[in-house]
Amino acid sequence: MAFENIAERLQGVFKKLRGKGKLSEKDVREAMREVRLALLEADVNYWVVKEFINKLTERAIGSEVLESLTPGQQVIKIVHDEMTQLMGGSQSKINVAAKPPTVLMMVGLQGSGKTTTSAKLAAYLKKQGKSPLLTACDVYRPAAIKQLQVLGEQLEVPVFSLGDKQKPVDIARGAISYAQKGGHDFVILDTAGRLHIDEELMGELEQLKTNCHPQEILLVVDAMTGQDAVNVAESFNQRLGLDGVVLTKLDGDTRGGAALSVKAVTGAPVKFAGVGEKLDALEPFHPERMASRILGMGDVLTLIEKAQVNVDLQKAQELERKMRLNEFTLDDFLEQIQQMRSLGPLEQLMDMIPGMGKVKGRQGLEIKEKDLGQVEAIIRAMTAEERRKPEIINGSRRKRIAEGSGTSLPDVNRILKQFTQMKKMMKQFTQQQFGGKGRKKGFPKMPFLS
């Protein structure tokens, strides 16, 4: 999970602060020492930590905290504000050319995930209603062109290539000309990388920059490499002048050092974060939302945005009607599980819900991806009639369902019991809210309908 280590440490510090009715300067300084250690353990740049803690301490020992009725909450707010500023303050969007196409030059070391990220960025732009053109400028790495073409086919995004015998500058120029004629508003240049930064690599990238005048030079770095990622960013920035950074594998980075350091060290904001292997697993980077996740406040806005993209409004309204009339079936239950899984890994979703980070790991309250898969398998092993009328599922049917789903009889019994309990809760809730006469004023809409 992204930022897991630092999140646990910081939330522990703030729990102590919240437990005190009044804070002394000594309390604040002790808390800041803990925050400092948490950041250093998270592999945040030493000088970034030093300046960050100085700012926090200066604000936290001021009268707005020490004389506050809720001093613990005030300290948390200050940490949230300063952490947001540390990561860039606000979302940094792509610079768009006054006249299309906008040229995005993707750079980075070999193995950083540049080609896949280029495809993910094309998928993101396509979702925004844009017409991207992927361009294969890596003529050195074996199969780099083929990899981009395969990804382009999966996304139904065109890939421009002149093979591996042409110079990258000529390929890039050809792509821009092709985009102008074909009406593509974005050109994504997938450039070559090296195992380490060298003069040959930088010279080639500087040539591309000089000849193609990209609106964005985006560095792709692996978030899990921590300070190494920041050092790479600093080197590329000195030679090319970066417009932004894309952090890959942020979902697997338990420390978070790169995300918290890169803007302060290089001045280049993090613009996107890779949060999974799928081609739609690229998110715009929101500093304020990321700070909220780290501090255990959740990230409801990102969760809602995911739902708006993935949840079918008409189906959600139909589900609301079924709940109101107590017609919710196992088919509907299965559909809800599938929609939930379409939003992304369950652990990531839980981190976006305020307070759910604390629930994770508690005995009896763990929600695991494999559990949802088991529920799905059990329901799929039922007949259409059994899904509509679970009350007809007797002992022999349960045994057949267990065998057909590769689960056990207790697993089937547990799922059926949970479904029955859920239906009872829904019935009670809708009776309270509707009173049998349709929608009452003030009844909360189903999630994501408002």
C-alpha positions in Angstrom: 0.0 0.0 0.0 1.3 3.5 -0.8 2.7 5.4 2.2 1.7 2.6 4.6 4.8 3.0 6.9 4.7 6.7 7.2 0.9 6.8 7.5 1.0 4.4 10.5 3.8 6.4 12.2 2.1 9.8 11.7 -1.3 8.6 12.7 0.2 7.2 15.9 1.8 10.6 16.7 -1.5 12.4 16.1 -3.5 10.0 18.3 -1.3 11.0 21.2 -1.8 14.7 20.5 -5.6 14.4 20.2 -5.6 12.7 23.6 -4.4 15.9 25.3 -6.7 18.7 26.2 -3.9 21.2 26.1 -0.5 21.2 24.4 2.7 22.7 25.7 5.7 23.7 23.6 7.4 20.6 24.8 4.5 18.4 23.6 4.8 20.0 20.1 8.5 19.6 19.9 8.3 16.0 20.9 5.6 15.4 18.3 7.8 17.1 15.6 10.7 14.9 16.5 8.5 11.9 15.9 7.3 13.3 12.6 10.9 14.0 11.6 11.9 10.4 12.3 8.8 9.1 10.3 9.8 11.2 7.3 13.4 10.1 7.4 12.4 6.4 7.7 10.1 7.0 4.7 13.3 7.9 2.7 12.4 11.6 2.3 15.3 13.8 1.4 17.2 14.9 4.6 17.2 18.6 3.6 13.6 18.5 2.6 12.8 17.0 6.1 14.8 19.6 7.9 13.0 22.6 6.2 9.6 20.9 6.5 10.0 20.3 10.3 11.2 23.9 10.8 8.1 25.3 9.1 5.8 22.9 11.1 7.4 23.7 14.4 7.3 27.5 13.8 3.5 27.3 13.1 2.7 24.6 15.7 4.2 26.5 18.7 2.2 29.7 17.7 -0.8 30.9 19.6 -3.2 29.4 17.0 -2.3 26.0 18.3 -1.3 26.4 22.0 -4.3 28.5 22.8 -6.7 26.5 20.7 -9.6 24.5 22.2 -8.6 21.6 20.0 -4.8 21.9 19.7 -4.3 18.3 18.5 -6.6 18.9 15.5 -4.9 22.2 14.8 -1.5 20.5 14.6 -2.9 17.9 12.2 -4.3 20.7 10.0 -1.0 22.4 9.9 0.8 19.2 9.0 -1.8 18.5 6.3 -1.4 22.1 4.8 2.4 21.9 4.9 2.5 18.4 3.4 0.2 19.5 0.6 2.5 22.4 -0.2 5.6 20.1 0.0 4.1 18.0 -2.8 3.2 21.0 -5.0 0.2 22.7 -3.4 -2.4 21.9 -6.0 -2.8 19.6 -9.0 -0.4 20.4 -11.8 -2.1 19.8 -15.2 -0.6 19.2 -18.6 0.4 22.3 -20.6 -1.7 22.3 -23.7 -0.4 23.8 -27.0 -2.2 26.9 -28.3 -2.4 25.1 -31.7 -2.6 21.3 -31.8 -0.9 18.9 -31.5 0.4 19.1 -27.9 3.7 17.2 -27.8 4.5 15.2 -24.7 8.0 13.9 -24.4 8.4 10.9 -22.1 11.9 10.4 -20.7 13.5 8.2 -18.1 15.9 5.3 -17.4 15.4 1.9 -18.9 13.1 -0.2 -16.8 11.2 2.7 -15.3 8.0 1.8 -17.1 8.2 4.5 -19.7 6.6 2.6 -22.6 3.7 1.3 -20.4 3.2 4.8 -18.9 3.1 6.3 -22.4 0.2 3.9 -23.2 -1.5 4.6 -19.9 -1.3 8.4 -20.6 -2.8 7.8 -24.0 -5.7 5.8 -22.3 -6.2 8.7 -19.8 -6.3 11.3 -22.6 -8.7 9.2 -24.7 -11.1 9.0 -21.7 -11.0 12.8 -21.6 -12.2 12.8 -25.2 -8.8 13.6 -26.8 -7.2 11.9 -29.8 -3.7 10.8 -28.8 -1.0 9.5 -31.1 1.7 7.2 -29.6 5.1 7.5 -31.2 7.8 4.8 -31.1 11.1 6.8 -30.7 13.0 4.0 -28.9 15.0 2.5 -31.7 17.6 0.7 -29.4 15.8 -1.5 -27.0 14.8 -4.8 -28.6 11.0 -5.2 -29.1 10.3 -1.6 -27.8 8.4 -0.7 -30.9 6.4 -3.9 -30.9 5.6 -3.4 -27.2 4.1 0.0 -27.9 2.2 -1.3 -31.0 0.6 -4.1 -28.9 -0.4 -1.6 -26.2 -1.8 0.7 -28.9 -3.9 -2.1 -30.3 -5.3 -2.9 -26.9 -6.3 0.7 -26.4 -7.4 1.3 -30.0 -4.9 4.2 -30.1 -2.7 4.6 -33.3 1.0 4.2 -33.0 3.4 6.0 -35.4 6.6 4.2 -36.3 9.3 4.4 -38.9 11.0 1.2 -37.7 14.4 1.0 -35.9 16.6 2.3 -38.7 15.6 6.0 -38.5 16.8 8.6 -36.1 14.5 9.4 -33.2 14.4 13.1 -34.2 13.1 12.2 -37.7 10.5 9.8 -36.2 9.3 12.5 -33.8 9.0 15.1 -36.6 7.2 12.6 -38.8 4.7 11.9 -36.0 4.0 15.6 -35.4 3.3 16.1 -39.1 1.1 13.0 -39.2 -0.8 14.2 -36.2 -1.4 17.7 -37.8 -2.8 16.0 -40.9 -4.8 13.4 -39.0 -6.4 15.6 -36.5 -4.6 14.2 -33.4 -4.5 16.7 -30.6 -1.7 14.9 -28.6 1.5 13.3 -29.6 3.2 11.1 -27.0 6.9 10.5 -27.7 8.1 7.2 -26.1 11.9 7.9 -26.1 14.8 5.5 -25.4 16.3 5.0 -21.9 19.6 3.7 -20.6 20.5 1.7 -17.5 22.1 4.8 -16.2 22.4 8.5 -17.2 25.1 9.1 -19.8 26.1 11.8 -22.2 24.8 9.9 -25.3 21.3 9.6 -23.7 21.1 13.2 -22.7 22.5 14.4 -26.0 19.7 12.5 -27.9 17.0 13.9 -25.6 18.3 17.4 -25.9 18.1 17.0 -29.7 14.5 15.9 -29.5 13.7 18.9 -27.2 15.4 21.4 -29.6 13.8 20.0 -32.8 10.3 19.1 -31.5 9.6 21.9 -28.9 7.5 19.7 -26.6 4.9 21.4 -24.4 5.7 18.8 -21.7 8.9 16.8 -20.8 7.7 14.2 -18.4 10.1 12.1 -16.4 8.9 8.6 -15.6 10.5 7.2 -12.4 9.9 4.2 -10.2 8.5 5.4 -6.9 9.7 2.3 -5.1 13.4 3.4 -5.6 12.9 6.3 -3.1 15.8 8.7 -3.0 17.3 7.1 -6.2 14.2 8.3 -8.0 14.7 11.9 -6.7 18.4 11.8 -7.7 17.5 10.7 -11.2 14.9 13.5 -11.4 17.4 16.0 -10.4 19.9 14.9 -13.1 17.3 14.9 -15.8 16.0 18.3 -14.7 19.4 19.9 -14.8 19.9 18.9 -18.5 16.4 19.0 -19.9 14.3 21.2 -17.6 11.5 18.9 -16.6 7.8 20.0 -16.7 6.6 17.2 -14.6 7.2 13.7 -13.1 5.2 10.5 -13.4 5.7 8.2 -10.4 5.1 4.5 -11.4 4.4 1.8 -8.8 3.1 4.3 -6.3 0.6 1.7 -5.1 3.5 -0.6 -4.0 5.6 2.2 -2.4 5.1 1.7 1.4 7.6 4.5 2.2 6.6 7.5 0.0 10.0 9.3 0.0 10.0 10.0 -3.8 6.5 11.5 -3.8 7.3 13.7 -0.8 10.7 14.9 -2.0 10.7 15.3 -5.8 8.9 18.6 -6.0 11.0 20.3 -3.3 14.3 19.0 -4.8 13.7 19.6 -8.5 10.9 22.1 -8.7 9.1 19.7 -11.1 5.7 18.7 -9.9 4.4 15.2 -9.8 1.7 15.2 -12.5 0.6 11.6 -12.6 0.9 8.4 -10.5 0.8 4.8 -11.6 -1.4 2.9 -9.2 -1.5 -0.6 -10.8 -0.6 -2.7 -13.8 -3.8 -2.2 -15.8 -3.7 0.4 -18.6 -6.3 2.5 -16.8 -4.3 2.6 -13.6 -2.9 6.1 -14.0 -4.2 8.9 -11.9 -3.7 12.7 -11.9 -1.6 13.5 -8.8 -3.5 15.7 -6.3 -1.2 16.9 -3.5 -4.0 17.7 -1.1 -5.7 14.4 -1.6 -2.5 12.5 -1.2 -1.7 14.4 2.1 -5.2 13.4 3.3 -4.5 9.7 2.5 -1.2 9.8 4.4 -2.8 11.4 7.4 -5.7 8.8 7.5 -8.4 11.3 6.3 -9.3 9.3 3.2 -9.7 10.6 -0.3 -13.4 10.7 -1.0 -13.1 12.9 -4.1 -10.9 10.4 -6.0 -13.3 7.6 -5.0 -16.3 9.6 -6.3 -14.4 10.3 -9.6 -13.6 6.6 -10.0 -17.3 5.8 -9.4 -18.5 8.4 -11.9 -16.4 6.8 -14.6 -17.1 3.1 -13.8 -20.6 3.0 -12.3 -23.6 2.9 -14.7 -26.0 5.6 -13.5 -29.1 3.7 -14.9 -28.1 0.5 -13.2 -27.6 2.4 -9.9 -31.0 3.9 -10.1 -32.5 0.5 -10.9 -30.7 -0.9 -7.8 -32.2 1.9 -5.7 -35.7 0.9 -6.9 -35.1 -2.7 -6.1 -34.0 -1.9 -2.6 -37.0 0.3 -2.1 -39.3 -2.6 -3.2 -37.3 -5.3 -1.4 -36.5 -7.0 -4.7 -32.7 -7.1 -4.2 -31.5 -10.5 -5.5 -28.2 -12.4 -5.5 -27.8 -11.3 -9.2 -27.9 -7.7 -8.0 -25.4 -8.6 -5.2 -23.0 -10.1 -7.8 -23.3 -7.0 -10.0 -22.4 -4.8 -7.0 -19.3 -6.8 -6.3 -18.3 -6.6 -10.0 -18.8 -2.8 -9.9 -16.8 -2.5 -6.7 -13.9 -4.4 -8.2 -14.0 -2.3 -11.4 -13.0 0.7 -9.2 -9.6 -0.8 -8.4 -7.9 -3.0 -5.8 -10.1 -3.2 -2.6 -7.2 -2.1 -0.4 -6.8 1.1 -2.4 -10.5 1.9 -2.1 -10.5 1.4 1.7 -7.6 3.9 2.0 -9.8 6.5 0.3 -12.7 6.1 2.8 -12.1 8.2 6.0 -11.4 6.0 9.0 -11.2 2.7 7.0 -7.4 2.6 7.3 -7.8 2.0 11.0 -10.3 -0.8 10.4 -7.9 -2.7 8.1 -6.2 -5.5 9.9 -8.6 -5.7 12.8 -9.7 -9.3 13.6 -12.9 -10.2 11.9 -13.1 -6.9 9.9 -10.6 -7.6 7.1 -12.0 -7.3 3.6 -9.8 -9.1 1.1 -9.8 -9.3 -2.6 -9.9 -13.1 -2.6 -13.0 -13.0 -0.4 -14.9 -11.1 -3.1 -13.7 -13.6 -5.6 -15.0 -16.4 -3.5 -18.5 -14.7 -3.2 -18.5 -14.3 -7.0 -17.6 -17.9 -7.6 -20.4 -19.1 -5.2 -23.1 -17.0 -6.8 -22.0 -18.0 -10.3 -22.3 -21.7 -9.3 -26.0 -21.2 -8.6 -28.9 -21.5 -11.1 -30.8 -18.5 -12.3 -33.8 -19.5 -10.1 -31.6 -19.9 -7.0 -30.2 -16.4 -7.5 -33.7 -15.0 -7.7 -35.1 -17.2 -4.8 -32.3 -18.1 -2.4 -34.8 -19.5 0.0 -35.1 -22.6 -2.2 -31.5 -23.5 -1.7 -31.7 -26.6 0.5 -28.9 -28.8 1.8 -28.3 -30.8 -1.4 -28.3 -27.6 -3.5 -25.8 -26.0 -1.1 -23.5 -29.0 -1.4 -23.7 -28.8 -5.2 -22.9 -25.1 -5.2 -19.9 -25.6 -2.9 -18.5 -28.3 -5.3 -19.3 -26.2 -8.4 -17.5 -23.1 -6.9 -14.5 -24.9 -5.5 -15.5 -23.8 -2.0 -16.8 -25.5 1.1 -20.3 -25.9 2.6 -19.6 -23.5 5.5 -18.5 -20.9 2.9 -21.8 -21.2 1.0 -23.8 -21.1 4.3 -21.9 -18.0 5.4 -22.5 -16.1 2.1 -26.2 -16.9 2.1 -26.5 -15.9 5.8 -24.8 -12.6 5.0 -27.0 -11.9 2.1 -30.2 -12.6 4.2 -28.9 -10.2 6.9 -28.1 -7.5 4.3 -31.6 -7.8 2.8 -33.2 -7.4 6.3 -31.1 -4.3 6.9 -32.1 -2.9 3.5 -35.8 -3.5 4.3 -35.6 -1.8 7.7 -33.7 1.1 6.2 -36.2 1.6 3.3 -39.2 1.3 5.6 -37.8 4.0 7.9 -37.0 6.3 5.0 -40.0 5.7 2.6 -42.9 4.8 5.0 -44.4 2.9 2.1 -45.2 6.1 0.1 -42.4 6.5 -2.3 -39.4 8.7 -1.7 -39.4 10.8 1.4 -38.0 14.3 1.3 -34.4 14.2 2.6 -33.9 10.5 1.8 -30.2 10.2 0.9 -29.6 9.1 -2.7 -27.8 5.9 -3.5 -24.0 6.5 -3.5 -22.7 8.2 -6.6 -26.2 9.2 -7.8 -26.0 12.7 -6.3 
